[in-house]
Amino acid sequence: MRDKLTLPVIFIVIILCFVFVLGYFMSSSKGFVTIMKPKIKRKEHLEQSTWLKNTQDLSFTHENVPLPFANKSWRILWYNCPSYLVSAVKNFEQAKCKNVLSKCILSTNIKQMDVSDIVIFTHAYLPRSPPKKLESQIWCFNTMENKAFTHHPSDDWKDKFEWIMSYRRDADIVRPYGKIIRRKQKIYKNYTTVIEHKSKFSVWMSSHCPVPSRRKAYIEELQKYIEVDTFGTCGKKLCGTRTPLITDCLKNFSIEYKFYFSFENNICRDYTTEKLFNLYTHDLNIIPVVNGPREAAEYLPKETFLSAMNFSSPKDLAETLKTIGSNESLYLEYLKKKDDYFALDQTTMFRDAMCDTCKMIEQLNGRKPHTKANFFDTYFKNDC
């Protein structure tokens, strides 16, 4: 009898336990949602706030940063901006920048110093002593001159710059005087007419002498073997005023002369100025002759120019120029080859340099670049 009663009791106990356990888990599940949800929310809020604080403190962003941080505006100040760059700064078109996610705002207003992320100082316009620098700021030293003509800053500046902007290809921000590109479509000219108008042999125009490259002495040696007409204050004839822009003088030279001596004031690494690039930018029918540098062939198309550095003496160069200039088909080979290319102008080079600056800010990803110790002597060591 006892065994018969025990089985139902056990069965009832099991059912009650099952109901109790089920009820416990159901109530616990509701409690879990109610209690834990705020904790997760607080954790997410804490992580986002910390990340935002760090980003704001550093004043940098990165292309992988989620919106709205990828759309941050960066301020680039040109401190004591040279007058010849004011127009380029004001007319900067970021819309033409490629692969730049954030917005860059250029300014020449010194009063915006404390709200600027990058401050660019030009060598010839440096104040005597550095202004106050924010910890998050990047300072950039800008020069388009070689070592001999770049103003040497005082020792107060030697450890203030993180970046250098220069024509040199190893600069942090590269801003050359031009960039030569192959044309997508060939241009066609009446080369017979071009050659018929060339009644003179070669020309050189310069207003700075003497200079480290001793270009005037080289030209005078060349004149012993070939005809070289000289213009400017270093020459015997005058033609307009000195300017880095295209002039009627240069246009006329390209019609009448076969060769143009684009001799720089110093022979330094990557130092090629508008003297040469203007001949490509404006499609002038004349063959340039340069005095350097040795690596010019790395960024100038071969068989479109001649370099004095490839010849043992002015006499050897003169003999080669006579050979080319006296052979119509050989001369036109150089000219046609040159016509396969064109050069971007300095306005475009400035815009591209500013686009690269914007891109560099993004790629920092919150990191501050190192300051360049004793930057001037280090950068210009073995430059020329």
C-alpha positions in Angstrom: 0.0 0.0 0.0 2.9 2.3 0.9 4.6 1.6 -2.4 1.4 2.4 -4.3 1.2 5.8 -2.6 4.9 6.6 -3.0 4.8 6.6 -6.8 2.1 9.3 -7.2 3.8 11.5 -4.6 7.1 11.3 -6.4 5.4 12.1 -9.7 3.7 15.1 -8.2 6.9 16.3 -6.7 8.7 16.1 -10.0 5.9 18.1 -11.7 6.1 20.8 -9.0 9.9 21.0 -9.4 9.6 21.3 -13.1 7.1 24.1 -12.8 9.2 25.9 -10.2 12.4 25.7 -12.3 10.6 26.9 -15.5 9.1 29.8 -13.6 12.5 30.7 -12.2 14.2 30.8 -15.6 11.4 32.8 -17.2 11.6 35.4 -14.4 15.4 35.4 -14.6 15.4 36.0 -18.3 13.2 39.1 -17.9 15.5 40.3 -15.1 18.6 39.8 -17.3 17.2 42.0 -20.0 16.0 44.6 -17.6 19.3 44.7 -15.6 22.0 44.1 -18.2 20.8 46.2 -21.0 21.7 49.5 -19.3 25.2 48.1 -18.5 25.9 47.4 -22.1 24.6 50.8 -23.1 26.9 52.5 -20.5 29.9 50.6 -21.7 29.3 51.6 -25.4 28.8 55.2 -24.3 32.0 55.1 -22.3 34.1 53.6 -25.1 32.7 56.1 -27.7 33.3 59.1 -25.4 36.9 58.0 -24.7 37.6 57.6 -28.4 36.0 60.9 -29.2 38.0 62.7 -26.5 41.3 61.2 -27.7 40.5 62.2 -31.3 39.6 65.7 -30.4 42.7 66.1 -28.2 44.9 65.0 -31.1 43.0 67.0 -33.7 43.5 64.3 -36.4 41.3 61.9 -38.3 41.8 58.9 -40.6 40.0 57.6 -43.7 38.9 54.5 -41.8 37.3 56.5 -39.0 33.5 56.2 -39.1 31.3 59.3 -39.9 31.3 62.0 -38.8 35.0 62.0 -38.0 36.0 61.2 -41.6 34.3 64.5 -42.6 36.2 66.6 -40.1 37.5 70.0 -41.3 41.2 70.7 -41.0 42.6 74.2 -41.0 45.9 74.9 -42.9 47.4 78.3 -42.2 50.0 79.9 -44.4 51.8 82.1 -41.9 53.0 85.4 -43.4 52.0 84.0 -46.8 54.1 85.3 -49.7 52.1 87.7 -51.9 52.7 85.5 -55.0 50.8 82.6 -53.2 47.9 84.5 -51.8 45.7 84.0 -54.9 46.6 80.2 -55.0 45.6 79.8 -51.3 42.3 81.7 -51.8 41.4 79.8 -55.0 42.3 76.3 -53.7 39.9 73.8 -55.2 39.7 70.8 -52.9 37.0 69.3 -55.2 39.8 68.4 -57.6 41.6 66.4 -54.9 41.5 62.6 -55.3 40.9 60.2 -52.4 40.6 63.0 -49.7 37.6 62.3 -47.4 37.9 65.2 -45.0 37.7 68.9 -45.7 40.7 71.2 -45.7 40.4 74.9 -45.2 43.3 77.1 -46.3 43.9 80.5 -44.7 46.4 83.3 -44.6 44.9 85.0 -41.5 47.4 84.8 -38.7 44.6 85.4 -36.2 43.5 81.8 -36.9 46.8 80.5 -35.6 45.3 78.9 -32.4 42.6 77.1 -34.4 44.9 75.7 -37.2 45.9 72.1 -37.4 48.9 72.7 -39.8 50.9 75.9 -40.0 53.2 76.5 -43.0 56.1 78.9 -42.7 58.0 80.1 -45.8 61.7 80.4 -45.3 62.0 84.1 -46.4 59.0 85.2 -44.3 59.8 83.6 -40.9 59.4 85.8 -37.9 62.5 86.3 -35.8 61.3 84.0 -33.1 58.6 81.2 -33.3 55.1 82.0 -32.2 53.4 79.9 -29.5 52.9 76.3 -30.8 49.9 74.2 -29.8 50.8 70.6 -28.8 48.6 69.2 -31.5 49.8 71.4 -34.3 52.1 70.3 -37.2 54.5 72.9 -38.5 55.8 72.8 -42.0 58.9 74.6 -43.4 58.4 75.7 -47.0 61.1 76.5 -49.5 61.3 76.4 -53.3 64.9 77.5 -53.3 68.0 75.4 -53.1 70.4 75.6 -50.2 72.4 78.6 -51.4 69.2 80.8 -51.7 67.1 79.5 -48.8 67.1 81.8 -45.7 68.8 80.0 -42.8 66.5 80.2 -39.8 67.8 81.0 -36.3 68.5 78.3 -33.8 65.2 79.1 -32.2 63.6 77.3 -35.1 65.8 74.2 -35.5 63.5 71.8 -33.6 60.1 73.3 -34.5 59.2 71.6 -37.7 57.6 68.2 -38.4 57.4 68.5 -42.2 59.3 70.1 -45.0 57.6 71.3 -48.3 60.0 71.6 -51.2 60.6 70.9 -54.9 62.7 67.9 -53.9 61.2 64.5 -54.4 62.2 63.4 -50.9 60.4 66.2 -49.2 57.4 65.4 -46.9 55.2 67.5 -49.2 56.5 67.6 -52.7 55.8 70.8 -54.6 57.9 70.8 -57.8 57.9 73.7 -60.3 56.2 71.5 -62.8 55.5 67.9 -63.7 55.8 66.5 -67.2 53.2 64.0 -68.5 52.8 62.1 -71.7 49.9 63.3 -73.9 47.0 60.9 -74.4 46.6 62.2 -77.9 49.4 63.3 -80.3 49.4 66.9 -81.5 50.0 67.7 -85.1 52.0 70.7 -86.5 53.3 71.9 -89.7 57.0 71.2 -88.8 58.2 72.4 -92.2 56.9 75.9 -91.3 58.3 75.6 -87.8 61.8 74.9 -89.1 61.6 77.6 -91.7 61.1 80.3 -89.1 64.2 79.3 -87.1 66.8 81.7 -88.4 68.9 81.8 -85.2 70.8 79.1 -83.4 70.7 79.4 -79.5 69.7 81.8 -76.8 70.2 82.3 -73.0 68.4 84.7 -70.8 69.3 85.4 -67.1 69.1 88.2 -64.6 71.1 86.7 -61.7 74.9 86.6 -62.0 77.3 85.5 -60.6 75.7 82.4 -59.1 77.1 79.1 -57.7 76.6 77.2 -61.0 78.9 79.6 -62.9 76.5 79.4 -65.8 77.6 82.7 -67.3 81.2 81.4 -67.6 79.9 78.2 -69.3 77.9 80.2 -71.8 80.9 82.4 -72.6 82.9 79.3 -73.3 80.2 78.0 -75.6 80.2 81.2 -77.5 83.7 80.3 -78.8 82.2 77.5 -80.8 78.5 78.3 -81.5 76.2 81.3 -81.8 74.6 82.1 -78.4 72.6 85.3 -78.0 72.3 86.5 -74.4 69.5 88.5 -72.8 68.8 89.9 -69.4 71.2 91.7 -67.0 73.7 88.9 -67.4 73.6 89.2 -71.2 74.1 91.9 -73.9 70.4 92.4 -74.9 67.2 93.3 -73.0 63.8 91.7 -73.5 61.0 92.7 -71.1 61.1 92.3 -67.3 62.1 89.3 -65.3 59.1 87.1 -64.4 58.5 83.3 -63.7 55.5 83.5 -66.1 55.5 82.9 -69.8 56.5 86.1 -71.7 56.4 87.4 -75.2 60.2 87.2 -75.2 60.2 83.5 -74.6 57.5 82.9 -77.2 59.5 84.8 -79.7 62.7 82.9 -78.8 60.8 79.6 -79.5 60.0 80.8 -83.0 63.4 82.1 -84.0 65.8 79.9 -82.2 66.6 76.2 -82.2 68.0 75.8 -78.7 67.2 77.5 -75.3 69.7 77.3 -72.4 67.7 76.6 -69.3 70.6 77.0 -66.9 69.8 77.1 -63.2 71.6 79.3 -60.6 72.8 76.2 -58.7 73.1 72.5 -59.6 71.3 70.8 -56.8 69.3 67.6 -56.3 66.0 67.8 -58.2 66.4 71.5 -58.7 64.6 72.3 -62.0 62.6 75.5 -62.2 60.0 77.1 -64.4 62.8 78.0 -66.8 62.4 74.5 -68.2 58.9 73.6 -67.4 57.5 76.6 -69.2 58.8 75.2 -72.5 56.6 72.1 -72.0 53.6 73.8 -70.4 53.2 76.3 -73.2 54.2 73.9 -76.0 57.0 76.0 -77.3 58.9 74.9 -80.4 62.4 74.9 -79.0 64.8 72.3 -77.6 66.0 73.0 -74.0 69.5 72.5 -72.8 70.0 72.2 -69.1 73.1 72.4 -66.8 71.8 69.8 -64.4 71.1 68.2 -62.1 72.4 64.7 -62.9 69.0 63.0 -61.9 67.1 65.3 -64.3 66.6 62.4 -66.7 64.6 60.6 -64.0 61.7 63.2 -64.3 62.4 64.8 -67.7 61.6 62.7 -70.8 64.7 61.5 -72.6 65.4 62.7 -76.1 63.4 65.9 -75.5 66.3 67.9 -73.9 70.1 67.9 -73.7 72.2 68.2 -70.5 75.6 69.8 -70.2 76.4 67.3 -67.5 76.5 64.6 -70.1 79.4 66.2 -71.9 83.0 66.5 -70.9 83.3 70.2 -71.9 81.4 73.1 -73.4 83.2 72.4 -76.6 81.8 68.8 -76.7 78.3 70.1 -76.0 78.7 72.7 -78.8 79.7 70.1 -81.3 76.7 68.0 -80.5 74.4 71.0 -80.8 75.9 71.8 -84.2 75.2 68.3 -85.4 71.6 68.3 -84.3 70.9 71.9 -85.4 72.3 71.4 -88.8 70.4 68.3 -89.5 66.7 69.1 -90.1 65.4 65.5 -89.6 67.5 65.0 -86.5 66.4 68.3 -85.0 62.7 67.5 -85.7 63.1 64.1 -84.0 63.8 65.9 -80.8 61.0 68.5 -81.3 58.4 65.8 -82.2 59.5 63.8 -79.2 59.1 66.8 -77.0 55.6 67.4 -78.4 54.5 64.0 -77.0 54.6 65.6 -73.5 53.2 68.6 -71.7 53.9 70.0 -68.2 51.5 70.8 -65.4 51.8 74.4 -64.3 52.7 75.8 -60.9 49.1 76.5 -59.9 48.3 72.8 -60.4 51.5 71.8 -58.5 50.4 74.0 -55.6 46.9 72.4 -55.6 48.3 68.9 -55.7 50.7 69.7 -52.8 47.7 71.0 -50.7 45.7 67.8 -51.6 48.7 65.7 -50.5 48.8 67.7 -47.2 45.1 66.9 -46.6 45.7 63.2 -47.4 48.7 63.1 -45.0 46.6 64.4 -42.1 44.1 61.6 -42.7 46.8 59.0 -42.9 48.3 60.0 -39.6 45.4 58.2 -37.9 45.8 60.2 -34.7 49.6 60.0 -34.5 51.8 63.1 -34.2 54.8 63.0 -36.5 58.2 63.4 -35.0 59.9 66.8 -34.9 62.9 67.1 -37.2 65.9 67.8 -35.0 68.3 70.5 -36.6 66.1 70.1 -39.7 67.9 72.7 -41.9 71.4 71.3 -41.8 70.1 67.7 -42.0 67.8 68.3 -45.0 70.3 70.3 -47.0 73.3 68.2 -46.3 74.9 67.1 -49.6 72.1 68.9 -51.5 74.3 70.7 -54.1 
